[in-house]
Amino acid sequence: MLSLPTALAMSTALSSIDLLNYSIDGRGNMSGTHSITNSDGLMLATSKILTTVVSTFTSYYVHLWPSFFHDRALSSPMPSFDGRVVQYPSIQNVRDYLSWRQADCHINNLYNTTFWALVQKGDMGTAEAEEALKGTVASQKNEILFSRFGINYNDEPEQFKKGTLLFRDNGIPSAGAANNATAEHHGEEVEVPKKRKEKERKRRSKAVIELQFADIIRDHFWEAHPGLLTDR
């Protein structure tokens, strides 16, 4: 789950660093031309990508803080963030990973919603609330929320149940993207002409950063944005 200032900081970082337009040579040196997906030097460059994203994100998070918390100055401990760069062998692996993260967001939010309801409305201490929730499943947490506090978890904001999704969208689905994604899933190499690569690079550079609370476990989101599953 991302707060609004966090999401805006990430959006600014993504706007400042077009990670999908880098090529990486065998020594891990980056240049701004093609996708990093099939670059042999990817593993050597992950530290460069990661430190650039995290440092840019942190800078903008601190910069944007006063815009949202006017009367609350930052104090020690100061905000800090970590991150990870992961390479997966297929599109299906990427989708499975993102689906797991969204499911994990739901699980964590249901727990936290129930936990803080017990503490703030049920007059429990944090240790007592933790003990009360130990071993409970989702249906039991939903029952606690509804029967004791009148909270229907299904009515909670989608942002908290699904998390915040930030992605680069050019608004125009790539022609044949679904076929390309299927071919890549089966390990086939899809040859893209140089002129088309340049055209796609320019179009992608003009794309905007979208912020949504979409369901990325089902197919609808990916069918609506097929270009996200390809190098294009």
Buried (B, 14 or more C-beta within 10 A) or exposed (E): BBEEBBBBBBBBBBBEBBBBBBBBEEEBEBEEEBBBEEBEBBEBBBEBBBEBBBEBBBBBBBEBBEEEEEEEEEEEEEEEEEEEBEEEEEBBEBBEEBBEEBEEBBEEBBBEBBBEBBBEEBEBEEEEBBEBBEEBEEEEBBEBBEEEBEBEBEEBEEBBBBBBBBBBBBEEBBEEBBEBBEBBBEEEEBEBEEEEBEEBBEBBEEBEBBBBBBBBBEEEBBEEBBBBBBBB
